Amino acid sequence: MRRNARGFTLMELMVVIVIVAILAAVAVPLYINYVKDAQRTEAKGAIGAIITAEQTYLQRNGSYTATVANLNVDLADLAGNWNTPSITNIVSTAGSESFTVTLTGKGSMAGLSVSCVYTRGAAPVWTEQ
């Protein structure tokens, strides 16, 4: 008498488990990198908004400000992953206006920082760590 066996053999199950493990080993690091790239892009967008607000502030007041609260910019979306931006190295001399904006990560983003040196009339210089 012959029985109709249904189901998978142990060998077939082991092969499927190995394939899934290999796919996971490749996909998880790629996913983590994509998430960090997206968060860096979020920081760059916020820094761009700060640069625009600083330019407006310069036109209205004649100098840049080191206080983010003086700028009309909404940075509420950054609170989850980034500390409050710092604005440093401010030069407001006519013809050589410049400043540096830096965002540092917090929580899962700790150790990551994005900064931009902005000089009026020149291309911004970005640094990511």
C-alpha positions as CSV (number, residue, x, y, z in Angstrom):
1,M,0.0,0.0,0.0
2,R,1.2,3.4,-0.9
3,R,0.4,6.5,1.2
4,N,0.0,9.9,-0.2
5,A,2.4,12.0,1.8
6,R,1.7,15.7,2.1
7,G,3.9,18.4,3.4
8,F,7.5,19.4,3.1
9,T,10.6,17.5,4.0
10,L,13.0,18.7,6.6
11,M,15.6,19.4,3.8
12,E,13.2,21.6,1.9
13,L,12.4,23.6,5.1
14,M,16.1,24.0,5.8
15,V,16.8,25.3,2.3
16,V,14.0,27.9,2.6
17,I,15.3,29.0,6.1
18,V,18.8,29.5,4.7
19,I,17.5,31.5,1.7
20,V,15.4,33.8,4.0
21,A,18.4,34.2,6.4
22,I,20.7,35.3,3.5
23,L,18.1,37.7,2.2
24,A,17.7,39.2,5.7
25,A,21.4,39.5,6.2
26,V,21.6,41.6,3.0
27,A,18.4,43.6,3.4
28,V,18.7,44.8,7.0
29,P,21.9,46.8,6.6
30,L,20.7,48.3,3.4
31,Y,17.4,49.3,5.1
32,I,19.3,50.9,8.0
33,N,21.5,52.9,5.6
34,Y,18.3,54.1,3.7
35,V,16.8,55.3,7.0
36,K,20.0,57.2,7.9
37,D,20.2,58.8,4.5
38,A,16.6,59.9,4.8
39,Q,17.3,61.5,8.2
40,R,20.4,63.3,6.8
41,T,18.2,64.6,4.0
42,E,15.7,65.8,6.7
43,A,18.5,67.7,8.4
44,K,19.7,69.2,5.1
45,G,16.2,70.5,4.5
46,A,16.0,72.1,7.9
47,I,19.4,73.7,7.5
48,G,18.2,75.0,4.1
49,A,15.2,76.6,5.8
50,I,17.5,78.2,8.5
51,I,19.7,79.6,5.7
52,T,16.7,81.2,4.0
53,A,15.5,82.6,7.3
54,E,18.9,84.0,8.1
55,Q,19.0,85.7,4.7
56,T,15.6,87.3,5.5
57,Y,16.9,88.3,8.9
58,L,20.0,89.9,7.4
59,Q,17.8,92.0,5.0
60,R,15.6,93.2,7.9
61,N,18.2,93.7,10.6
62,G,21.5,94.2,8.9
63,S,23.2,91.2,10.5
64,Y,22.8,87.5,11.1
65,T,21.6,86.1,14.4
66,A,22.9,83.2,16.4
67,T,19.5,82.5,18.0
68,V,17.2,80.1,16.1
69,A,14.2,81.5,18.0
70,N,14.8,84.9,16.3
71,L,14.2,83.3,12.9
72,N,10.7,82.7,11.5
73,V,11.3,79.0,10.8
74,D,9.3,75.9,12.0
75,L,11.6,73.1,13.1
76,A,9.1,71.1,15.1
77,D,9.6,68.0,12.9
78,L,13.3,67.8,13.9
79,A,12.5,67.2,17.6
80,G,12.5,63.4,17.3
81,N,15.9,62.8,15.8
82,W,17.9,66.1,16.1
83,N,19.0,68.5,18.8
84,T,18.3,72.2,18.5
85,P,20.4,73.6,15.6
86,S,23.4,75.8,16.4
87,I,24.4,78.8,14.4
88,T,28.1,79.7,14.8
89,N,31.0,81.6,13.2
90,I,28.8,84.5,12.2
91,V,30.4,87.2,10.1
92,S,28.1,90.1,9.2
93,T,30.7,92.4,7.5
94,A,29.4,93.7,4.2
95,G,30.7,91.6,1.4
96,S,31.8,88.7,3.5
97,E,28.6,87.6,5.3
98,S,28.8,84.0,6.5
99,F,27.7,81.6,9.2
100,T,27.7,77.9,10.0
101,V,24.6,75.8,10.9
102,T,25.1,72.5,12.6
103,L,22.6,69.8,13.6
104,T,23.6,66.9,15.8
105,G,21.6,63.7,16.2
106,K,20.0,62.4,19.3
107,G,18.5,59.0,20.3
108,S,19.0,56.5,17.5
109,M,20.8,59.3,15.5
110,A,23.4,59.9,18.3
111,G,26.9,60.5,16.8
112,L,25.6,61.8,13.5
113,S,26.0,65.5,12.6
114,V,25.2,67.6,9.5
115,S,26.6,71.0,9.1
116,C,26.7,73.7,6.4
117,V,29.0,76.7,6.0
118,Y,27.1,79.4,4.2
119,T,28.9,82.3,2.6
120,R,26.8,84.9,0.8
121,G,27.3,84.7,-2.9
122,A,29.1,81.3,-2.8
123,A,27.9,77.7,-2.9
124,P,27.2,76.2,0.6
125,V,29.8,73.7,1.9
126,W,28.1,70.6,3.5
127,T,29.8,68.3,6.0
128,E,28.3,65.0,7.3
129,Q,29.7,62.8,10.0
